[in-house]
């Protein structure tokens, strides 16, 4: 997997990606990261790449030509077309499913905007995937690009030490991950659940599945309709909802 990031702040990308798991993945050749400075393609001695928007308005816009030339410098080195991700609040929301899809690509180009945005004409010409990491506005696209590259990298073979861990985490089956524990067995008076000490893998798997359902229902119930629950598990969800509703009503009576 080769990441190519078009940015005004290449140091942000390089420093962050050289750390932790992604840093090790770069060292072992599982991924590569290239930060292309859009200012290198400016046509003035001050490396200026922005200008006032036609029609007026607050702020400045990144110009089309420097962005296009930066993109072209990457694209012309590739044998086949590749997807170009533009980080924007107007894009489709990034999900684990999208990360898995993008991880199938050999090359990905990320375009990081700044100021009040980028000239629409170049976006129409080069962008294949407008993507948002959430309903809020940041100062630039570098942090969203780093978030996406981190998530996508975990889907690339050789990046994680345990090849199963990328698929057994939150959202892998439409559910949040179950709670986990390590030594000591008792901490601050709280014991590790007995089933995890049993050595019975079937019971452990069943407990973890149940806990994932409980956690998802409690904090992200919006995920459940897209999950792979069986009829028995849906009955369990309905029973939990009824139980929690009764407990809440009883609690209100005692207030």
Backbone torsions as a table, in degrees:
resi	resn	phi	psi	omega
1	UNK	NA	127.0	179.9
2	UNK	-117.9	118.7	177.7
3	UNK	-98.4	132.8	176.9
4	UNK	-124.9	117.3	-173.7
5	UNK	-113.4	118.9	176.0
6	UNK	-91.2	118.5	-168.8
7	UNK	-152.9	159.2	171.3
8	UNK	-90.5	-10.2	-176.6
9	UNK	-132.9	71.8	-176.9
10	UNK	-61.0	-28.1	-178.9
11	UNK	-63.9	-31.5	177.7
12	UNK	-61.4	-42.7	-177.5
13	UNK	-70.3	-49.8	-174.8
14	UNK	-63.6	-45.6	-177.6
15	UNK	-64.3	-43.2	-177.2
16	UNK	-69.6	-42.5	-175.5
17	UNK	-74.9	-14.5	179.0
18	UNK	-82.9	1.1	-176.3
19	UNK	-102.7	156.8	169.0
20	UNK	55.3	-139.7	-174.1
21	UNK	-62.8	-42.5	-179.8
22	UNK	-66.5	-34.5	176.8
23	UNK	-62.4	-42.9	177.6
24	UNK	-66.6	-35.7	179.2
25	UNK	-65.8	-35.9	175.9
26	UNK	-66.2	-42.1	-179.5
27	UNK	-63.2	-39.0	-177.8
28	UNK	-90.0	2.2	174.2
29	UNK	84.5	9.0	178.9
30	UNK	-70.4	-33.3	176.4
31	UNK	-137.4	158.0	169.7
32	UNK	-127.2	150.2	-179.6
33	UNK	-131.5	123.5	177.6
34	UNK	-120.9	124.8	176.6
35	UNK	-105.5	115.7	-177.8
36	UNK	-102.1	121.1	-178.6
37	UNK	-80.8	114.1	-178.4
38	UNK	-61.9	-29.5	-179.8
39	UNK	-62.8	-24.5	179.0
40	UNK	-64.7	-12.6	-177.2
41	UNK	-111.2	17.6	176.0
42	UNK	-77.8	160.6	-177.0
43	UNK	-110.7	26.6	-178.9
44	UNK	-142.5	158.6	-174.3
45	UNK	-68.4	-19.7	-179.8
46	UNK	-90.4	2.3	179.4
47	UNK	57.8	37.4	-178.2
48	UNK	-82.7	129.4	-176.5
49	UNK	-123.8	10.2	-178.4
50	UNK	-125.4	162.2	179.1
51	UNK	-157.4	170.5	-179.0
52	UNK	-70.0	145.1	179.9
53	UNK	-77.0	140.3	171.9
54	UNK	-62.5	140.4	-180.0
55	UNK	90.1	-3.9	178.9
56	UNK	83.3	179.5	-179.2
57	UNK	124.9	164.6	-177.6
58	UNK	-75.8	149.0	172.3
59	UNK	80.5	-175.2	-177.0
60	UNK	-122.9	159.1	178.2
61	UNK	-116.3	143.6	172.5
62	UNK	-71.3	135.8	-176.9
63	UNK	-76.2	153.8	-175.5
64	UNK	-69.0	-44.3	-170.0
65	UNK	-64.7	-47.4	178.0
66	UNK	-60.4	-38.2	178.5
67	UNK	-64.5	-44.8	-179.2
68	UNK	-63.3	-44.1	-178.5
69	UNK	-65.4	-37.3	176.4
70	UNK	-63.3	-44.6	178.1
71	UNK	-62.8	-44.4	-178.2
72	UNK	-64.3	-33.9	179.8
73	UNK	-63.0	-28.8	177.4
74	UNK	-85.6	-48.0	-174.2
75	UNK	-61.5	-36.1	-175.7
76	UNK	-70.7	-13.6	178.1
77	UNK	-88.4	-2.9	-177.0
78	UNK	-102.7	145.5	179.9
79	UNK	-76.0	-30.3	-177.1
80	UNK	-130.0	157.6	176.8
81	UNK	-59.5	149.5	176.7
82	UNK	-133.5	165.3	-177.1
83	UNK	-78.4	141.6	176.8
84	UNK	-116.8	117.4	-177.6
85	UNK	-96.3	123.1	175.0
86	UNK	-104.6	121.0	-178.1
87	UNK	-81.9	112.8	-174.8
88	UNK	-152.5	142.6	176.0
89	UNK	-61.3	-17.1	-178.3
90	UNK	-86.9	-1.9	-176.1
91	UNK	-85.4	177.1	175.8
92	UNK	-69.8	139.8	-176.1
93	UNK	-68.1	131.8	-179.6
94	UNK	-69.0	134.2	180.0
95	UNK	-135.9	170.3	176.2
96	UNK	-62.6	-36.7	178.2
97	UNK	-62.9	-40.4	177.9
98	UNK	-66.1	-39.3	177.8
99	UNK	-59.4	-43.2	-179.2
100	UNK	-64.8	-39.5	179.1
101	UNK	-65.9	-47.1	-178.6
102	UNK	-66.6	-27.8	-179.6
103	UNK	-67.9	-12.3	177.4
104	UNK	-78.6	-11.6	-178.1
105	UNK	-81.6	150.7	175.3
106	UNK	-81.9	-38.1	179.7
107	UNK	-130.6	143.9	173.2
108	UNK	-135.7	135.2	175.0
109	UNK	-107.6	130.6	176.4
110	UNK	-111.5	129.7	177.7
111	UNK	-107.9	117.6	-178.3
112	UNK	-102.8	116.2	178.3
113	UNK	-85.1	167.2	175.0
114	UNK	-151.2	178.8	-177.8
115	UNK	60.1	-133.5	-179.0
116	UNK	-96.0	5.9	178.1
117	UNK	134.3	-162.3	-176.7
118	UNK	-129.9	144.2	176.6
119	UNK	-48.2	124.1	-173.9
120	UNK	-58.3	-29.2	-174.5
121	UNK	-64.5	-38.7	179.9
122	UNK	-74.7	-31.2	176.3
123	UNK	-63.1	-42.1	179.3
124	UNK	-63.2	-29.8	-174.5
125	UNK	-85.2	-32.6	-170.8
126	UNK	-118.1	-22.1	-172.1
127	UNK	-82.3	131.7	174.4
128	UNK	-106.8	-27.8	-174.3
129	UNK	-136.5	94.5	171.5
130	UNK	-75.8	126.6	-173.9
131	UNK	-134.6	140.2	175.2
132	UNK	-118.0	144.1	175.5
133	UNK	-97.7	3.6	177.9
134	UNK	162.0	166.4	-176.5
135	UNK	-85.9	68.2	175.4
136	UNK	-157.3	165.6	-175.1
137	UNK	-112.8	132.2	177.4
138	UNK	-111.3	171.8	-178.4
139	UNK	-75.6	-17.7	-180.0
140	UNK	-168.0	178.1	-175.8
141	UNK	-90.7	-0.3	-175.7
142	UNK	-65.5	-46.4	-179.9
143	UNK	-63.6	-45.0	174.2
144	UNK	-59.7	-38.0	178.4
145	UNK	-63.0	-41.2	178.9
146	UNK	-64.8	-40.8	177.4
147	UNK	-59.6	-47.1	-178.2
148	UNK	-65.9	-44.0	-179.0
149	UNK	-63.9	-37.1	177.4
150	UNK	-62.6	-48.3	-178.3
151	UNK	-65.6	-41.4	-179.3
152	UNK	-67.5	-40.6	-178.8
153	UNK	-56.7	-36.5	-177.7
154	UNK	-65.1	-18.2	178.1
155	UNK	-90.2	-6.7	-176.8
156	UNK	-87.4	127.3	179.4
157	UNK	-55.1	135.6	177.9
158	UNK	95.1	-11.3	-177.9
159	UNK	-79.6	-45.6	179.7
160	UNK	-93.0	145.5	178.9
161	UNK	-63.5	-43.6	177.7
162	UNK	-99.9	111.4	-174.6
163	UNK	-61.1	-22.1	-179.2
164	UNK	-81.9	-23.3	-169.4
165	UNK	-63.6	-30.4	179.5
166	UNK	-67.4	-25.1	-178.0
167	UNK	-99.0	-13.6	-176.2
168	UNK	-102.3	15.2	-178.0
169	UNK	-99.4	-174.3	-178.6
170	UNK	-53.0	141.5	175.1
171	UNK	77.8	-7.6	-175.2
172	UNK	-63.6	-31.3	177.0
173	UNK	-119.9	24.3	-177.5
174	UNK	80.0	9.4	-178.3
175	UNK	-125.4	155.4	173.3
176	UNK	-74.1	156.7	-177.2
177	UNK	-72.0	146.9	177.7
178	UNK	-69.4	159.7	176.2
179	UNK	-68.6	147.7	-179.3
180	UNK	-128.5	157.7	-174.3
181	UNK	-142.1	152.7	172.7
182	UNK	-140.0	-175.4	-177.4
183	UNK	-65.4	148.2	4.6
184	UNK	-80.6	165.3	-178.1
185	UNK	-67.4	-31.8	177.1
186	UNK	-123.8	127.8	179.5
187	UNK	-138.5	124.1	-176.8
188	UNK	52.0	36.6	178.3
189	UNK	80.2	1.0	-178.7
190	UNK	-102.9	126.3	-177.4
191	UNK	-97.6	150.2	172.0
192	UNK	-64.6	136.1	178.5
193	UNK	-50.9	134.7	-173.2
194	UNK	-58.6	-35.2	-176.9
195	UNK	-60.6	-31.4	-178.8
196	UNK	-73.2	-16.6	178.9
197	UNK	-94.2	-4.7	-171.3
198	UNK	-75.6	-27.5	-175.7
199	UNK	79.5	1.6	179.7
200	UNK	-90.6	102.7	-172.2
201	UNK	-63.4	-35.4	178.8
202	UNK	-63.7	-45.2	178.6
203	UNK	-66.0	-38.0	178.3
204	UNK	-63.1	-45.3	179.8
205	UNK	-62.1	-42.0	179.8
206	UNK	-64.6	-41.6	178.9
207	UNK	-63.7	-44.1	-179.2
208	UNK	-63.8	-40.4	178.4
209	UNK	-62.9	-44.4	179.7
210	UNK	-62.6	-43.5	179.7
211	UNK	-65.4	-35.4	176.4
212	UNK	-62.7	-41.8	178.9
213	UNK	-64.8	-45.1	-179.8
214	UNK	-60.8	-47.4	-177.9
215	UNK	-64.0	-41.0	179.7
216	UNK	-66.1	-43.5	179.3
217	UNK	-62.9	-36.4	-176.2
218	UNK	-74.9	-40.4	-172.3
219	UNK	-113.4	-25.8	179.7
220	UNK	-138.7	61.2	-178.3
221	UNK	-61.2	-19.7	179.1
222	UNK	-64.8	-18.6	-179.6
223	UNK	-80.7	-22.4	-172.1
224	UNK	-60.6	-41.0	-179.3
225	UNK	-59.4	-25.4	179.7
226	UNK	-96.3	2.5	-177.7
227	UNK	-83.6	174.1	-175.9
228	UNK	-104.8	45.8	-177.8
229	UNK	-71.4	143.0	174.6
230	UNK	-82.0	171.5	177.9
231	UNK	-60.2	-39.2	178.5
232	UNK	-62.6	-40.2	-179.9
233	UNK	-70.6	-35.2	175.8
234	UNK	-64.8	-37.6	175.0
235	UNK	-62.2	-39.1	176.8
236	UNK	-61.9	-41.0	178.0
237	UNK	-62.2	-44.9	-179.6
238	UNK	-63.7	-39.4	177.9
239	UNK	-64.4	-40.4	177.8
240	UNK	-63.1	-44.9	179.6
241	UNK	-59.0	-44.7	179.5
242	UNK	-63.5	-44.2	180.0
243	UNK	-62.2	-45.8	-179.1
244	UNK	-66.2	-35.7	178.8
245	UNK	-65.8	-41.9	178.8
246	UNK	-66.7	-39.5	179.0
247	UNK	-66.1	-38.6	179.3
248	UNK	-66.8	-40.9	179.1
249	UNK	-63.9	-41.2	179.3
250	UNK	-66.5	-38.0	178.7
251	UNK	-64.6	-41.0	179.3
252	UNK	-64.8	-34.4	179.3
253	UNK	-65.7	-30.7	-176.7
254	UNK	-87.6	-5.4	-179.6
255	UNK	-78.2	NA	NA
